């Protein structure tokens, strides 16, 4: 599955930050979504004390065959040497190259991608889901377990309850405020997840898709199954 080529990956942190600021202006926050038949889930992690980056992609058929019951149509795992040391706010430069290589192994192109990570809910509005979406030119959604930036109230206790994630630091002077995502109660009695548009999606549409893909656990099925695939491959290696 081919992707765009936007920039080199071998960048010093100061150059990567400047590039993030430029690329953030190219992120589309309105819906540009084709009819969805395949949804990809992406999980990216690290092995061997961070020296190896591991990306897992699971492609699911849409619609599901039953409530929360998705058919896996394709999957891929890619491992490669980590390209950048950990720098706060620059995680996508460590993660996206391996994810792109995993997508290259797929025979079909999904119409929607859910990523275990942030979308625009990032200090420079370019989390891993947004960065990946730009490279793939696909609608992407960030579904993170933790908050990176912004403030929020407590979402309602029932599944589907949510509260806006708001960042006060808007513009060079930090004036105004901006809604950058949603804090979603994906299951009653559990901590919420943090949903933000990645690319080519609005926040309401991103929320709608995440809720539609929830099963019996905290995470939406695309990212849950990607995480399970990555973990299963790790056990085989050991």
N, C-alpha and C positions, 0 to 999 in steps of 0.2 A: 504494500500500500504506500504509494509515494507521498512525500510531504514537501512543503515549501522549504527553501533554504534562506533563512533570514539573516544569519550572522555567524561568525566564528564563535566557538565555545571557549577557546583558550584566552581568557580575559583576566586582567587584574581586577580585584574587587572594585576599585574606583571607576574603572571603565564599565564593569558590569552594572553598577548602579546607574551610571549615566545612560546606558543602553536601556535599562528597565524604564526609566522615565520617558524615553522616546517611544518605546514599544507600547507603553500604557495608553498612549494617545491613539493607537491603532485598534485597541480592543473595542469590539462592538457590544453595546449594552442593550440593544434592541433585538427582538426575535428575527432571526434569519435561519429558519429551521425547515428542512425538507420533511416529507412524510417519513416517520420513523418505523423502520422494520428491524433494525439491529441497534442495540445499546451496548457500548463497551464500558467495562469497569477497569480502573487502573489502580494498582497498588505499587508503590516504589519504596524500597528499603535498602539496607546496607548489610554487608557481611564482612567477616574477617576484620573486625575493628574499624569498619568504614572504608576499607581499601577497595571493596568491590560493591558496585551499585547493582541492585537487582530490580527489574521491572517485570511485573506480571499484568497481562491483559486478558480479560475474559469477555467474550462477545455473546450476548444473550439475544434471543429472538423476542420481538415485540409484536403483538401483546403476549403476556404470559398465558400458559395453558390453564392456569387456575390462580386463585388468590395467592400471590407470593410465590407461585411455582413457575420458574423460568426455565426455558430450554437453552442449554449451552450449545452454541453452534460452532464456536472456534475459541482457541486459547493459545497464548504464547508467553514464554518467559525468556528474558534476555539478561545476561550478566556481562559486565564489563568493568575495567578499572575505573575507579572514581576520578572524575576530572578536576574537581575543585575541592579544596578543604572546606569544612563547615564555616560559613560566615552568616550570621543572623540576617535574614531578609533576602539571601541569595540562594535559597535552597533549590530553586528551579534550575540553576546552572549545574547543580550536582545531579539532579534527578531526570530532567527532560531528555538528555541524550540517550539514556538507556531506554526510556519509554518510547522514543521515536524508533529505536532499533527493534523493540518488541512489536510495534505496529507494522514495521516493514515485513515481519514474518506472517502477517495475516493475508489471507487470500481475498477477503472481502472488506469493503469499507463500511464502517458503522455510520449512522446518521446522528448519533448523540454519544457523548463520552462523559462519564462521571469519574472524578479523580479523588483519591484520598488525599486531600490537601486543600489549600486556599485557592479561590479565584481572585476576584478584585478586593477581597477582604485582606488587604496587604498594605503596608505603609506607602508603597509606591504603585499600588493598584495592579501589580503583576505577580500574583502567586503562581504556583506550578500549573494550576488548571488553565489560567489565562495564557501563560507562556506556551503551554502545549497546544492550546486551541489555536493560537496564531500560527504555529508551525504546521499543524494539520489542516488549517482552515476548516475546522469543524466546530459545531456548538459544544461547549464544554461546561461542566458544573463542578465547583469545588465543594466537597463534603468533608469537613475537618472535624476532628474530635476535640480540638482545643481552639481557643480564641488566640489570634495573633495580634489584632489591634481593634480599636473601637470599644464602645460601651453599649450595654443593653439592659433591659429589664428581664424579669423572670417570665419565661413563656408559660402558657397555661398547662395544667397537669395532664390533660388528655393528649393522646396521640394526634398529631397534626397541629397542636397549639404552637404558636410562634410569637416572637418579639423581634422588632427590627434591631439590627446591629448598626450603630451609627458612629461615624468618626467625625470629630470636631476639627481635625486638621485638614482643611480644604484650601488649596491654593498656596502660593508661596508665603503668604502672611499667616496662614493658618486660620483664616476667618471663615465663618459659616460652619455648616455641618452637612454631612452626606451619608445617606443610607447605603451601606456597602454589602449588606447581607442580611441573613435572618438566623435567629437562634431557634431551632426547631426541636420540639418534643417528639421524637420519633417513636417512642414507646412509653407508656405510662410507668412511672416509678424509676426511670433511668435518667442520667444526665443528658442534656440536649446535645445535638450536633450543630455545627456551624455551616450553613449553606450560603454560598455566594456564586453569582454568575461568573463563568470563566470567560467565554467569548461567544458572541452571536446569540445571546439569550438575555432576556430581562429577568429581574428577580422574581416576579410572580410566576413566570413560566418555569424557572429553575426550581422553585419550591414545589410547583405542581408535579413536576417529573420526579423529584425525590420522594414525595409522599406516595405517588403512584407505584414506585418501585420498592416500597417498604415490605418486608416480610414479617417474620416473627421475632426478629432481633433488632438491635439498635440501629445498625447500618442498613442503607438500601442494598438490595441484593447485588447490583453490579459491583460495588466496591467490596462488599462482604465476600463474594465469591473470588474476586481477584486476590484478596488477602489470604483466603484459604488455599488457593492455588500456589501462591508463593510459599506459604508455610509447608505445604505438602512436598514441594520440590526440595525445600531445605532438609526435611527429614530424610529424603532419599539420598541426598548428598552425604549426610552424616552416617 
